[in-house]
Amino acid sequence: MGIAVEKTQFHVLAVDDSLIDRNLIERLLKTSSFQDEQRDSVSLDEDQDHQDLGVNLIITDYCMPGITGYDLLKRIKKSSSFKDIPVIIMSSENIPSRINRCLEDGAEEFLLKPVQLSDVNKLRPRLMKGRSEDIDVPLIEQGQVV
């Protein structure tokens, strides 16, 4: 008799104002068996539980109109509802002070664009680490940043 093994599906919210970059991230995530949800901005509602969002990880661009990825990171980490969702920031600009500031303030990783499949594959162990505490860790939905 065989044992059925359920394949874990990770849900990733990709936040980037560039449709081209969002589509690239989507293809890379799907290649790595992640489920992707794309947004050009994100809304954080304190009344909403992060588990209602169905997201395990947020990948956000650093440079976006209206809010930077760093500002979004700060809002997520200050939120009692969303602070446990890992955040990955990506940018085409390799500015060490910016990278260090993001990592020091809670980003799990800082990826340089163009993001590669090898970058995406490095994310799975980070998600597995979070899954040991809560098997049903979900993610976020997007709208306008409030």
C-alpha positions in Angstrom: 0.0 0.0 0.0 1.4 3.4 -1.0 1.4 6.5 1.0 -0.1 9.6 -0.5 2.1 12.7 -0.1 0.4 16.0 -0.4 2.5 18.5 -2.4 2.7 21.8 -0.5 1.6 24.7 -2.6 3.2 28.0 -1.6 1.3 31.2 -2.4 3.4 34.2 -3.3 2.2 37.7 -3.7 4.3 39.6 -6.3 4.1 43.4 -6.0 5.7 45.3 -8.9 4.5 48.3 -10.9 6.1 46.8 -14.0 3.9 44.3 -15.8 6.9 42.8 -17.6 8.7 42.2 -14.2 5.5 40.8 -12.7 5.1 38.4 -15.7 8.8 37.3 -15.3 8.3 36.6 -11.6 5.1 34.7 -12.4 6.9 32.4 -14.9 9.8 31.8 -12.5 7.4 31.1 -9.6 5.3 28.7 -11.6 8.4 26.9 -12.8 9.4 26.4 -9.1 5.8 25.1 -8.2 4.8 28.3 -6.4 1.3 29.7 -6.9 1.6 33.4 -7.9 -0.7 36.3 -7.3 0.3 39.6 -9.0 -0.4 43.2 -8.0 0.9 46.6 -8.9 0.3 47.8 -5.3 -0.9 46.3 -2.0 -3.4 47.3 0.7 -2.9 46.3 4.3 -6.1 46.3 6.3 -5.4 45.9 10.0 -8.8 44.3 10.5 -7.9 41.5 8.0 -6.0 38.5 9.3 -3.0 37.6 7.2 -4.3 34.0 7.1 -7.4 35.3 5.2 -5.1 36.5 2.4 -3.8 33.1 1.5 -0.2 34.3 1.0 3.0 32.7 2.4 5.5 35.2 1.0 5.5 38.7 -0.5 8.0 39.6 -3.2 8.1 43.4 -3.9 9.9 45.7 -6.1 11.9 48.5 -4.3 11.1 51.3 -6.7 7.4 51.9 -7.3 5.3 55.0 -7.6 3.5 56.0 -4.4 5.4 53.6 -2.0 8.8 52.0 -2.0 9.4 48.3 -1.3 11.1 49.5 1.9 8.1 51.5 3.0 5.9 48.4 2.3 8.3 46.2 4.3 8.1 48.7 7.3 4.3 48.7 7.1 4.1 44.9 7.0 6.5 44.4 9.9 4.7 47.0 12.1 1.4 45.3 11.4 0.2 42.8 14.1 -1.8 41.0 11.4 0.9 40.8 8.7 4.3 40.9 10.5 5.0 37.2 10.2 4.8 37.1 6.4 8.3 36.9 4.9 9.1 39.8 2.6 11.6 39.6 -0.3 12.6 42.9 -1.9 14.0 43.1 -5.4 15.6 45.9 -7.4 17.7 46.6 -10.4 19.9 49.0 -8.4 22.7 47.4 -6.5 23.0 50.0 -3.7 24.7 48.3 -0.7 23.3 50.9 1.9 19.7 50.2 0.5 20.2 46.5 0.6 21.6 46.5 4.1 18.8 48.8 5.4 16.1 46.5 4.0 17.7 43.3 5.4 18.3 45.0 8.8 14.6 46.0 9.0 13.2 42.6 8.3 13.5 41.6 4.7 14.2 37.9 4.3 16.2 38.5 1.1 17.1 41.3 -1.3 17.3 40.1 -5.0 18.9 41.9 -7.8 16.9 42.1 -11.1 16.7 40.5 -13.4 15.6 37.8 -11.0 16.8 34.3 -12.0 15.3 30.9 -11.4 18.1 30.1 -9.0 17.0 33.1 -6.9 13.4 31.8 -6.7 14.6 28.3 -5.8 16.4 29.7 -2.8 13.1 30.9 -1.4 11.6 27.4 -0.7 13.7 26.7 2.4 12.7 30.0 3.9 9.1 29.1 3.4 9.5 25.6 4.9 11.0 27.2 8.0 7.9 29.2 8.5 5.6 26.2 7.8 6.9 24.2 10.7 5.1 26.6 13.1 1.9 27.0 11.2 1.0 24.6 8.3 -1.8 26.9 7.0 0.2 30.1 6.7 -1.6 32.1 3.9 -0.8 35.4 2.2 -2.0 38.9 1.1 -4.3 40.4 -1.5 -3.6 43.7 -3.2 -5.3 46.9 -4.0 -4.2 50.5 -3.4 -1.7 51.2 -0.6 -3.6 53.1 2.1 
